[in-house]
Amino acid sequence: MRELFKRLLTLIAVGALLGAIVASLVAPRFLTWYNTPAQGQALCDCASVTQAVAGQLIRAQLSGALVGALLISVIGMIWRSKRNAKVVPNTPPQAS
């Protein structure tokens, strides 16, 4: 049981790290596109826009970490159960 718990925590940590990395790479381009005005130039309060975009980036990274942790842990558990199912000990039939 302890081995399973250690493996699960490792998978969650790896998934969270990978999710945060992917979100860090994808989110800035998405947020740039999402926050670009449709009509070209726009007058805005740059400080509040910067704060809002930074907050969106942090939320995107946290979401990516959560999704990555869940996805990698589920995939790891499925892979582990399939691997354990294939390793069935070959016991000889009992003599009667």
N, C-alpha and C positions, 0 to 999 in steps of 0.2 A: 504494500500500500504506500509506503514511504517513497519507494522508487517511482511509482505512478505519479505521486504528488510532485516530486522533484521534476519529473519529465514534463508534466503539465505546466508548471511554473516557468520552466525553460522555454517551452513553446509559446507561452503567453508573452514572455519578455522579448523573444525574437520577433514574434508577430507584431508587437507594439512598436518595436524599433523599425521594422520594415515598413509598417503603415505610416509612421511619422516621416520616414525618409521619402516615401512616395508622395505623401501629401505636401511635403516641403518642395518637391520638384514640380508638382502639378498645380498646386493652389495659386502661386503667384500669377501664372499665365491666365488661369481662370478668373481670378479676382480682377486682374487688369481689364480683361474683356468685359466682365460683369459690371464694373464701375466706370466704364467709358461711356460718356454721354452719346446718345444716338444722333444728335444734331451738330456734331463737331465741337467747337469751343463752348465752354460753359463757365460762368462765373460762380465760384463756390468758396466756401470757407475751408481752405486747405488743411488747417489743423484738425478740424473735426472729421474731414474725409480721411486723413492719415490715421487718426485714432480708430475710426470705424474699420478701415481696411486691415490694420494691424490686428484688431480684435477678430476679424473674420479669418485671418491667416492662422491665428492661434487656435481658434475653434476647428478649422480644417485640419490642423495637425493633430489635435486631440481626437477628432473623429477618425482620422486615418489610423492613429495608434490603436483605438478601440476596435475598429473593423479588422485591422491586421492581427491583433491579438486573438480575436474570436475566430477569424478565418483560419489562421495557422494552427491554433489549438484544436479546432474541429478536424482539419485535414490530418494533423498528426495523430489524433485519437483514432480516426478511421483507418489510417495507414497501419497503425500499431495493432489494431484489432484484426485487420486482414492478415498481417504478418503472423500474428499469434495463431490464427485459425489455420494457416497453412502448416504450421509446425505441430502436427498431431503425432504424439508418440505411437510408434508401431508396436503394439503389445501382441504377443503370441496368444493364440486361442488357448483357453484352459482345457486341459485333458479331463474327460469325464470318467 
